[in-house]
């Protein structure tokens, strides 16, 4: 009998990944297709939803061909996706009527400023767990409806649908039969009440979004519909296990108990700590979201998002030209004994949590005649670890919990210098995932629960293969000195 596989589609900001997992959740095959980033105006970021959809059909076909896996050996599809990015489409033709407004896009900034001026911050924060910021989906949808002629009226007439990328994919894979999202994605829109676990009507009217546009919200471990992937498969298979990518990584890292945290290092970074089954208020500058919803229970997390982590290394390669590739950064950082007082605050797209200063700009300080490119590279890597510490310290204080360990994933975790420095800064073990694709693995775990391949969270934890742990080595005095100087550098741009 042929081996059977779960297909995971990981639709992220710069590319869509296609991954095949076996029955023990081991990643066996993967393929990646990039899509274009569009920057029509300063601060705006868009994607073409049809290009992404086309890539999904092409990518699944190519993955099966390259891996030699027969279409009939796919059991089901799990989905994980870039969060907050949102679009609007026609309910009858399924054609998009807007581009994808990407999470990095600032076009909703004026809408957000207006709501703050009108005093809505506390109401929105207490119900959604989020702060008013164009990062979250709501202002992007309001902008689409108000600025694209005719859409407001069409939305009110019930002709349009809106959704985050998971909804767009599910809608198309099911031939427009299912309009759904999961609790994790819903909790990042600024429209979802995390206490009642439902779309909040008062908030919808505040943003001028008719309820008819919205997807149904399901738990992460449910069956969302079925698909034959545009006739590619001989029969329809279930779509089961859907999660926003950061939540997927939390689950993929088996952070099922309070006090367990994960950091995903990508273009930016998401730091998330499980706080249990009560949606506590997050400290200022951070947010509370649904961590995952499984086995009939909703779990919550504190989260902070850093705009520039991996992007800082990319900037040194592409713009500064002081590295020929990102892998070089480790050797260069280790070629000097310390940062020689050089600090880089990478506020290229403003500062995210916990500062939330969208107009802040990046800074390099502490340069002397003896500063070399190695010091700048080292300062860039250290900045990633400092930003993660900023968030983790804040979360732990608020939740009154200790950090057991930080589980990490994403491309930059291969950088040993960065990971050791991260352990030193947090004064806690860093657990490096053997699988870079933790987000997809989390969606597959939810898929296993949905389809009865796993019956409990404990069973999922046992699937987790052994990974590498780095322990802190730095003295308290040195840690405190370095971190105090970092805080001074941040103050300069605030």
C-alpha positions as CSV (number, residue, x, y, z in Angstrom):
1,X,0.0,0.0,0.0
2,X,1.3,3.5,-0.8
3,X,2.2,5.9,1.9
4,X,-0.3,8.7,2.6
5,X,0.5,12.3,3.1
6,X,-1.0,15.5,4.5
7,X,-0.5,18.5,2.2
8,X,0.3,21.8,4.1
9,X,-0.1,25.1,2.2
10,X,1.9,27.8,4.0
11,X,0.9,31.1,2.3
12,X,3.4,33.6,3.7
13,X,4.3,37.3,3.0
14,X,6.9,36.7,0.3
15,X,6.1,33.2,-0.9
16,X,3.8,30.2,-0.7
17,X,5.3,27.0,0.5
18,X,3.9,23.5,-0.3
19,X,4.8,20.8,2.2
20,X,4.1,17.0,2.4
21,X,4.0,15.5,5.9
22,X,3.8,11.8,6.6
23,X,1.5,10.1,9.2
24,X,4.1,10.8,12.0
25,X,4.2,14.5,11.1
26,X,7.7,14.3,9.5
27,X,8.3,16.8,6.7
28,X,9.1,14.7,3.6
29,X,8.9,17.1,0.6
30,X,8.7,20.9,0.1
31,X,8.5,23.4,-2.6
32,X,8.4,27.2,-2.6
33,X,7.0,29.8,-5.1
34,X,7.6,33.5,-4.5
35,X,5.1,36.1,-5.5
36,X,5.6,39.8,-6.3
37,X,5.5,42.6,-3.7
38,X,3.9,45.8,-4.9
39,X,4.6,49.2,-3.4
40,X,2.3,51.6,-5.2
41,X,2.9,54.5,-2.8
42,X,5.3,55.2,0.1
43,X,4.2,53.0,3.0
44,X,1.8,50.9,0.9
45,X,2.3,47.1,0.4
46,X,0.1,45.0,-1.8
47,X,-0.1,41.5,-3.3
48,X,-2.1,40.2,-6.3
49,X,-4.6,37.6,-4.9
50,X,-4.9,35.9,-8.3
51,X,-1.1,35.5,-8.6
52,X,-1.1,33.8,-5.2
53,X,-4.0,31.6,-6.1
54,X,-2.4,30.6,-9.4
55,X,0.8,29.8,-7.5
56,X,-1.2,27.5,-5.2
57,X,-2.5,25.4,-8.1
58,X,0.9,25.4,-9.8
59,X,2.8,24.7,-6.6
60,X,0.7,21.7,-5.5
61,X,1.0,20.2,-9.0
62,X,4.8,20.7,-9.1
63,X,5.2,19.3,-5.6
64,X,3.4,16.1,-6.5
65,X,5.5,15.8,-9.7
66,X,8.8,16.5,-8.0
67,X,8.1,14.2,-5.0
68,X,6.7,11.3,-7.0
69,X,3.7,11.2,-4.7
70,X,0.5,10.2,-6.5
71,X,-2.5,12.6,-6.2
72,X,-4.6,9.7,-4.7
73,X,-2.1,9.5,-1.8
74,X,-3.0,12.9,-0.5
75,X,-5.3,12.5,2.6
76,X,-6.1,16.1,3.4
77,X,-5.0,19.7,3.2
78,X,-3.9,21.9,6.1
79,X,-3.5,25.7,5.8
80,X,-1.4,28.3,7.5
81,X,-1.1,31.8,6.4
82,X,0.3,35.3,6.7
83,X,-2.0,37.0,9.1
84,X,-3.9,40.4,9.0
85,X,-3.4,40.7,5.2
86,X,-6.9,41.1,3.8
87,X,-8.8,41.5,0.5
88,X,-12.4,41.8,-0.8
89,X,-13.9,39.8,-3.6
90,X,-17.2,39.4,-5.5
91,X,-19.5,36.8,-3.9
92,X,-20.8,35.6,-7.3
93,X,-17.8,35.7,-9.6
94,X,-15.2,35.1,-7.0
95,X,-13.1,37.8,-8.6
96,X,-11.1,40.1,-6.3
97,X,-12.3,43.7,-6.3
98,X,-9.2,44.8,-4.4
99,X,-5.6,43.9,-4.1
100,X,-4.4,42.1,-0.9
101,X,-3.7,44.9,1.6
102,X,-0.6,43.4,3.3
103,X,-0.1,43.6,7.1
104,X,2.9,45.9,6.5
105,X,0.8,48.4,4.6
106,X,0.2,51.8,6.2
107,X,-2.8,52.9,4.1
108,X,-5.2,52.6,7.0
109,X,-3.1,54.9,9.2
110,X,-5.4,58.0,8.9
111,X,-8.5,55.8,9.8
112,X,-6.6,54.5,12.9
113,X,-5.6,58.0,13.9
114,X,-9.2,59.2,13.6
115,X,-10.5,56.4,15.8
116,X,-7.9,57.1,18.5
117,X,-8.9,60.8,18.4
118,X,-12.5,59.8,18.9
119,X,-11.5,57.8,22.0
120,X,-12.2,54.2,20.8
121,X,-8.9,52.7,21.9
122,X,-10.1,51.3,25.2
123,X,-13.3,49.8,23.8
124,X,-11.4,48.1,20.9
125,X,-8.6,46.9,23.2
126,X,-10.9,45.4,25.8
127,X,-13.0,43.5,23.3
128,X,-10.4,42.4,20.7
129,X,-7.2,42.3,22.7
130,X,-5.5,44.4,20.0
131,X,-4.5,48.0,19.7
132,X,-5.7,50.4,16.9
133,X,-3.1,50.0,14.2
134,X,-3.1,49.7,10.4
135,X,-1.2,46.4,11.0
136,X,-4.5,44.7,11.8
137,X,-7.1,44.0,9.0
138,X,-10.0,46.3,9.9
139,X,-8.7,49.7,8.6
140,X,-7.5,48.0,5.4
141,X,-11.0,46.8,4.7
142,X,-12.6,50.2,5.5
143,X,-10.1,51.8,3.2
144,X,-11.0,49.4,0.4
145,X,-14.7,50.0,0.8
146,X,-14.4,53.8,1.0
147,X,-11.7,54.5,-1.6
148,X,-12.6,52.1,-4.4
149,X,-15.6,53.5,-6.2
150,X,-18.9,51.6,-5.8
151,X,-17.7,49.1,-3.3
152,X,-19.4,50.6,-0.3
153,X,-22.8,50.2,-1.9
154,X,-22.0,46.7,-3.2
155,X,-20.9,45.6,0.3
156,X,-24.2,46.9,1.7
157,X,-26.1,45.0,-1.0
158,X,-24.5,41.8,0.2
159,X,-22.5,41.3,-3.0
160,X,-19.0,41.2,-1.5
161,X,-17.0,39.0,0.8
162,X,-13.9,39.9,2.8
163,X,-11.3,37.6,4.3
164,X,-7.7,37.0,5.3
165,X,-5.6,34.8,3.1
166,X,-6.9,31.5,4.7
167,X,-10.5,32.5,3.8
168,X,-9.5,33.4,0.2
169,X,-7.8,30.1,-0.2
170,X,-10.6,28.1,1.4
171,X,-13.2,29.9,-0.7
172,X,-11.4,29.1,-4.0
173,X,-10.4,25.5,-3.1
174,X,-14.0,24.7,-2.2
175,X,-15.3,26.2,-5.4
176,X,-16.9,29.2,-3.5
177,X,-18.9,26.8,-1.3
178,X,-17.2,27.7,2.0
179,X,-16.5,31.1,3.5
180,X,-14.7,30.4,6.7
181,X,-11.7,31.3,8.9
182,X,-10.4,30.0,12.2
183,X,-10.3,31.7,15.6
184,X,-6.6,32.6,15.4
185,X,-6.9,34.5,12.1
186,X,-10.2,36.1,13.2
187,X,-8.5,37.3,16.4
188,X,-6.0,39.4,14.3
189,X,-8.6,41.4,12.3
190,X,-9.6,44.0,15.1
191,X,-13.2,42.9,14.4
192,X,-13.4,39.8,16.6
193,X,-14.5,39.8,20.2
194,X,-12.1,37.4,22.0
195,X,-14.3,37.0,25.0
196,X,-17.6,36.1,23.2
197,X,-15.7,34.5,20.4
198,X,-17.8,36.2,17.7
199,X,-17.6,39.1,15.3
200,X,-18.4,42.3,17.2
201,X,-21.4,44.1,15.6
202,X,-20.6,47.4,17.2
203,X,-17.0,47.3,15.9
204,X,-18.2,46.3,12.4
205,X,-20.4,49.3,12.2
206,X,-17.5,51.5,13.5
207,X,-15.4,50.4,10.5
208,X,-18.4,50.4,8.1
209,X,-18.2,46.7,7.4
210,X,-21.5,44.8,6.8
211,X,-21.7,41.5,8.6
212,X,-22.6,39.7,5.3
213,X,-19.0,40.1,4.1
214,X,-17.5,38.1,7.0
215,X,-16.5,34.5,7.1
216,X,-17.8,31.9,9.6
217,X,-15.3,31.4,12.4
218,X,-14.4,27.8,13.3
219,X,-11.9,26.3,15.8
220,X,-8.4,25.6,14.4
221,X,-9.0,21.8,14.6
222,X,-12.1,21.6,12.5
223,X,-12.9,20.4,9.0
224,X,-13.5,23.5,6.9
225,X,-14.7,21.8,3.7
226,X,-13.3,19.6,0.9
227,X,-11.4,20.2,-2.3
228,X,-10.1,18.3,-5.4
229,X,-7.7,21.3,-6.0
230,X,-9.2,22.3,-9.3
231,X,-9.5,18.7,-10.6
232,X,-5.9,17.8,-9.8
233,X,-7.0,15.0,-7.4
234,X,-9.2,12.0,-8.3
235,X,-11.6,12.8,-5.4
236,X,-12.3,15.6,-3.0
237,X,-10.3,15.5,0.3
238,X,-10.9,17.4,3.5
239,X,-9.4,20.8,4.3
240,X,-8.7,20.5,8.0
241,X,-6.4,22.4,10.4
242,X,-6.2,26.1,9.7
243,X,-4.1,28.6,11.6
244,X,-2.4,32.0,11.2
245,X,1.3,31.4,10.8
246,X,2.5,32.6,14.2
247,X,-0.1,30.5,16.0
248,X,0.9,27.6,13.8
249,X,4.5,28.0,15.0
250,X,3.4,28.1,18.7
251,X,1.5,24.8,18.2
252,X,4.2,23.3,16.0
253,X,6.6,24.0,18.8
254,X,4.2,22.2,21.2
255,X,3.9,25.3,23.4
256,X,0.7,23.9,24.9
257,X,1.1,25.0,28.6
258,X,1.2,28.5,30.1
259,X,4.7,30.0,30.3
260,X,5.9,28.3,27.1
261,X,6.9,30.8,24.5
262,X,8.1,30.8,20.9
263,X,9.8,33.3,18.6
264,X,9.6,32.9,14.9
265,X,12.4,34.7,13.1
266,X,11.4,35.8,9.6
267,X,11.3,39.2,7.8
268,X,9.9,40.4,11.1
269,X,9.5,38.4,14.3
270,X,6.5,37.2,16.2
271,X,7.1,36.5,19.9
272,X,4.2,34.6,21.6
273,X,3.8,33.3,25.1
274,X,0.9,30.9,26.1
275,X,-1.1,32.4,28.9
276,X,-3.7,29.7,29.3
277,X,-7.5,29.8,28.9
278,X,-8.2,33.3,30.2
279,X,-7.8,36.2,27.8
280,X,-5.8,38.4,30.2
281,X,-5.2,42.0,29.2
282,X,-1.7,42.3,27.6
283,X,0.8,44.9,28.8
284,X,0.8,48.2,27.0
285,X,2.4,47.8,23.6
286,X,1.5,44.1,23.3
287,X,-1.6,42.3,22.3
288,X,-3.7,39.3,23.5
289,X,-4.8,36.9,20.8
290,X,-6.3,33.5,20.5
291,X,-3.3,31.1,20.6
292,X,-5.2,28.2,19.3
293,X,-8.6,26.6,19.6
294,X,-8.7,22.8,19.8
295,X,-10.5,20.0,21.5
296,X,-13.4,22.3,22.4
297,X,-11.2,24.8,24.2
298,X,-9.8,28.2,23.3
299,X,-6.3,29.0,24.5
300,X,-4.8,32.6,24.6
301,X,-1.4,34.1,24.2
302,X,0.3,37.4,24.6
303,X,2.1,38.5,21.4
304,X,4.4,41.2,20.3
305,X,5.5,41.7,16.7
306,X,8.8,43.2,15.7
307,X,8.9,44.7,12.2
308,X,12.6,44.2,11.3
309,X,14.6,41.1,12.3
310,X,15.6,39.0,9.3
311,X,14.9,42.2,7.2
312,X,17.9,43.8,9.0
313,X,20.3,41.2,7.8
314,X,18.7,41.4,4.3
315,X,19.3,45.2,4.4
316,X,23.0,44.7,5.1
317,X,23.2,42.4,2.1
318,X,21.0,44.3,-0.4
319,X,21.4,47.9,0.5
320,X,24.6,48.3,2.5
321,X,26.5,45.6,0.6
322,X,28.6,44.7,3.7
323,X,27.6,41.0,3.4
324,X,27.4,39.0,0.2
325,X,24.8,36.7,1.8
326,X,23.0,36.5,5.2
327,X,24.9,33.3,6.3
328,X,28.1,35.4,6.4
329,X,26.8,37.5,9.2
330,X,27.6,34.9,11.8
331,X,31.4,34.7,11.0
332,X,31.6,38.5,10.7
333,X,29.9,39.0,14.1
334,X,32.3,36.5,15.7
335,X,35.4,38.1,14.1
336,X,35.2,40.9,16.8
337,X,35.2,40.4,20.5
338,X,32.2,42.6,21.2
339,X,30.1,45.4,19.6
340,X,32.7,48.1,20.7
341,X,29.8,50.3,21.8
342,X,28.0,50.2,18.4
343,X,24.2,49.8,18.5
344,X,21.8,49.6,15.5
345,X,18.1,50.2,16.1
346,X,16.4,48.8,13.0
347,X,13.3,51.0,12.8
348,X,13.2,50.9,9.0
349,X,9.4,50.6,9.0
350,X,8.8,52.3,12.3
351,X,9.1,50.5,15.7
352,X,6.6,47.7,16.5
353,X,5.9,46.3,19.9
354,X,6.4,47.4,22.6
355,X,7.0,50.9,21.3
356,X,4.4,51.1,18.4
357,X,6.1,54.2,16.9
358,X,5.2,54.0,13.2
359,X,7.1,57.2,12.3
360,X,10.4,56.2,14.1
361,X,13.4,55.8,11.8
362,X,16.4,53.6,12.1
363,X,19.7,54.6,13.8
364,X,23.3,53.5,14.2
365,X,25.1,55.0,17.1
366,X,28.3,54.6,19.1
367,X,30.5,54.6,15.9
368,X,34.2,55.5,16.4
369,X,37.1,55.6,14.0
370,X,37.9,52.0,14.9
371,X,34.3,50.8,14.1
372,X,34.4,48.2,11.3
373,X,31.7,46.6,9.2
374,X,32.0,43.6,11.6
375,X,30.8,45.8,14.5
376,X,27.8,47.0,12.4
377,X,26.9,43.4,11.5
378,X,27.3,42.3,15.1
379,X,25.1,45.3,16.2
380,X,22.5,44.3,13.7
381,X,22.3,40.7,15.0
382,X,22.4,41.8,18.6
383,X,19.4,44.2,17.8
384,X,17.3,41.2,16.9
385,X,17.9,39.6,20.3
386,X,17.4,42.8,22.2
387,X,14.0,43.4,20.5
388,X,12.9,39.8,21.4
389,X,14.0,40.5,25.1
390,X,12.0,43.8,25.1
391,X,8.9,41.8,24.5
392,X,9.5,38.6,26.5
393,X,10.3,40.6,29.7
394,X,7.1,42.6,29.3
395,X,4.9,39.6,28.8
396,X,6.3,37.6,31.8
397,X,5.9,40.6,34.1
398,X,2.3,41.0,33.2
399,X,1.3,37.4,33.2
400,X,3.2,36.7,36.4
401,X,4.9,33.7,34.9
402,X,8.5,32.5,34.4
403,X,9.8,31.6,31.0
404,X,10.4,27.9,30.9
405,X,12.3,28.1,27.7
406,X,12.0,29.9,24.4
407,X,11.4,27.7,21.4
408,X,12.6,29.2,18.2
409,X,12.1,28.7,14.5
410,X,12.7,30.4,11.1
411,X,15.7,30.9,8.9
412,X,17.8,33.1,11.2
413,X,17.9,30.3,13.9
414,X,20.7,28.7,12.0
415,X,22.9,31.6,13.1
416,X,24.7,30.3,16.2
417,X,26.0,33.6,17.3
418,X,22.4,35.1,17.3
419,X,20.9,32.2,19.2
420,X,23.6,32.1,21.9
421,X,23.2,35.9,22.3
422,X,19.5,35.4,22.6
423,X,19.8,32.8,25.4
424,X,22.3,35.2,27.2
425,X,19.9,38.1,26.9
426,X,16.8,36.2,28.1
427,X,18.8,34.3,30.8
428,X,16.8,31.2,29.7
429,X,17.4,28.2,27.5
430,X,16.8,28.5,23.7
431,X,15.3,25.4,22.1
432,X,16.0,25.3,18.4
433,X,13.4,23.5,16.4
434,X,14.8,20.9,14.0
435,X,12.1,21.9,11.6
436,X,12.1,25.4,10.1
437,X,8.6,24.9,9.0
438,X,7.0,25.1,12.4
439,X,3.9,27.1,11.2
440,X,3.0,24.4,8.7
441,X,3.6,21.7,11.4
442,X,1.2,23.4,13.7
443,X,-1.5,23.4,11.0
444,X,-0.8,19.7,10.4
445,X,-1.1,19.0,14.2
446,X,-4.6,20.6,14.1
447,X,-5.4,18.6,11.0
448,X,-4.5,15.4,12.9
449,X,-6.9,16.4,15.7
450,X,-9.6,17.2,13.2
451,X,-9.4,13.9,11.4
452,X,-8.8,11.7,14.5
453,X,-5.2,10.9,13.8
454,X,-4.4,12.3,17.2
455,X,-6.7,12.4,20.2
456,X,-4.9,14.8,22.6
457,X,-2.3,17.5,22.9
458,X,-0.1,15.1,24.8
459,X,-0.1,12.8,21.8
460,X,1.0,15.7,19.6
461,X,3.8,16.6,22.0
462,X,5.2,13.1,21.6
463,X,5.5,13.6,17.8
464,X,8.0,16.4,18.5
465,X,11.5,15.2,17.7
466,X,14.5,16.1,19.8
467,X,16.0,19.5,19.2
468,X,19.0,21.4,20.2
469,X,19.1,23.5,23.4
470,X,21.5,26.5,24.0
471,X,21.9,27.6,27.6
472,X,22.8,31.1,28.8
473,X,26.5,31.7,29.5
474,X,26.8,35.5,30.1
475,X,27.3,37.1,33.5
476,X,24.4,39.2,34.9
477,X,26.6,42.3,35.0
478,X,27.5,42.1,31.3
479,X,23.9,41.3,30.3
480,X,22.6,44.3,32.3
481,X,25.2,46.7,30.8
482,X,24.6,45.7,27.2
483,X,20.8,45.9,27.6
484,X,20.9,49.3,29.3
485,X,22.9,50.7,26.4
486,X,20.4,49.2,24.0
487,X,17.6,51.0,25.8
488,X,19.5,54.2,25.6
489,X,19.8,53.8,21.8
490,X,16.1,53.2,21.5
491,X,15.4,56.3,23.5
492,X,17.4,58.4,21.0
493,X,14.8,57.7,18.3
494,X,11.7,57.9,20.5
